[in-house]
Amino acid sequence: MKYLHSANILHRDLKPGNLLVNANCDLKICDFGLARTSRGNEQFMTEYVVTRWYRAPELLLCCDNYGTSIDVWSVGCIFAEILGRKPIFPGTECLNQLKLIINVLGSQQEADLAFIDNPKARRYIKSLPYSRGIHFSHLYPHADPLAIDLLQRMLVFDPSKRITVMEALLHPYMSGLYDPRRNPPAQVPINLDIDENMGEHMIREMVWIEMLHYHPEVLSANA
C-alpha cells in the first residue's frame, strides 16, 4: 500500500478476498479492476467502489471527493477482522453499514462531519440515535494494546484525521515488521489513463491494437 499510494494509486477494493497469502506468509494484493489515479483535492470519482463491509464512511455518504484514506479504512477493517476472527462491520446495506460504524465509533462531533458534502447524507448521520461507541479494547480484549492503538487510528470517521499508510508503518506495533529499505516508495507517480472518459471509439481502437499485438497475422489476412 505504501508503494501504491506513493505512486498516486488508489486500490479502491481492498478486502480479504483480494489479498493472496502463501504458505510462507508472503502477501500480494490482487484485483486492480477498480484502481484509479489519485488526483489530490480536486478529484471527483464514483463512490460505488469497495465491497460494502470495507467501505469508508466518505464513500457510504456519497462523497465524490476522496483520497487514499479510503484504502486505509479498508485495511483497518481487515485488521479488525484478523483480531476478532469476524468482520467488524457486516452491514446488510449502505444505511445499515453506517449504523454499525456509528454504533462502534460513537456519534460524531459537528467538526468531524465537515467532509460530508451531501446535505441529505449529513442530515441522515445527525438523525441517528446517540451512541457512546464501543472501545476497541472491549471488542478485542485479548489483542495487543499497540494493535488496538493502531486500529483506532485507522478506523477514524473523519478521513482527514485518519492515519496514513506511511504513518501506520512507523507505528510502534509495526516496529518488528517494517523495514523501509525493503519497502521503497515509487520513484515516479503513475497516471492511469483509464480515469478518463475515452469513449466507445477509443476503447474499440485500443482493443484492436492489443489484439494485433498477440495476433499480427490478422493484418495480413485482411490485406
Residue pairs with C-beta under 8 A, 6 or more apart in sequence:
1 11
1 29
1 71
1 72
1 75
1 165
2 165
2 166
2 169
2 183
2 185
3 183
3 184
3 185
3 186
4 10
4 11
4 29
4 35
4 71
4 186
5 38
5 68
5 71
5 164
5 165
5 166
6 185
6 186
7 185
7 186
7 188
7 189
7 190
8 37
8 38
8 39
8 189
8 190
8 191
9 35
9 36
9 37
9 38
9 190
9 192
10 35
10 36
10 37
10 38
10 67
10 68
10 70
10 71
11 18
11 29
11 32
11 34
11 35
11 71
11 74
12 34
12 35
12 36
12 49
12 50
12 70
12 71
13 31
13 33
13 34
13 35
13 49
13 50
13 51
13 74
14 29
14 50
14 54
14 71
14 74
14 75
14 78
15 50
15 51
15 53
15 54
15 74
15 78
16 78
16 81
17 31
17 51
18 29
18 30
18 31
19 27
19 28
19 29
19 30
19 78
20 27
20 28
20 29
20 30
21 27
21 28
34 49
34 50
35 192
36 45
36 192
36 194
36 195
37 189
37 190
37 191
37 192
37 195
38 67
38 68
39 195
40 67
41 65
41 67
42 65
43 65
43 66
43 67
44 64
44 65
45 64
45 66
45 195
46 64
47 58
47 59
47 60
47 62
47 63
47 64
47 66
49 55
49 59
49 70
50 56
50 59
50 70
50 74
52 91
52 93
52 94
52 97
53 77
53 87
53 89
53 90
53 91
53 97
54 73
54 74
54 77
54 78
55 70
55 73
55 74
55 97
56 66
56 69
56 70
56 73
56 74
56 159
57 73
57 98
57 101
57 157
57 159
58 66
58 69
58 70
58 115
58 116
58 159
59 66
59 70
60 94
60 97
60 98
60 101
61 98
61 116
61 118
61 121
61 122
61 125
62 118
62 121
63 115
63 116
63 117
63 118
63 121
64 117
65 117
66 159
67 159
68 164
68 165
69 159
69 160
69 162
69 164
70 159
71 165
72 154
72 162
72 163
72 164
72 165
72 168
73 154
73 155
73 159
73 162
75 154
75 165
75 168
76 151
76 154
76 155
77 87
77 88
77 89
77 155
79 147
79 150
79 151
79 154
80 87
80 88
80 136
80 139
80 140
80 151
80 155
81 87
81 88
83 140
83 143
83 147
83 151
84 139
84 140
88 104
88 139
88 155
89 97
89 100
89 101
89 104
90 100
91 97
91 98
91 99
91 100
95 124
98 124
98 125
98 128
99 128
101 157
102 108
102 125
102 128
102 131
102 133
103 131
103 133
103 134
104 133
104 134
104 139
104 155
105 133
105 155
105 156
105 157
106 131
106 132
106 133
106 134
107 128
107 130
107 131
107 132
107 133
108 125
108 157
108 158
111 158
112 157
112 158
112 161
113 122
113 125
113 126
113 158
114 158
115 158
115 159
115 160
116 122
116 125
136 143
136 148
136 151
136 152
136 155
137 143
137 145
137 148
140 147
140 148
140 151
143 151
144 173
146 171
146 172
146 173
147 173
149 171
149 172
149 173
150 163
150 168
150 171
150 173
150 174
153 162
153 163
153 167
153 168
153 171
154 162
154 163
154 168
156 162
156 163
163 171
168 174
169 178
169 180
169 183
170 178
198 206
211 218
212 218
212 219
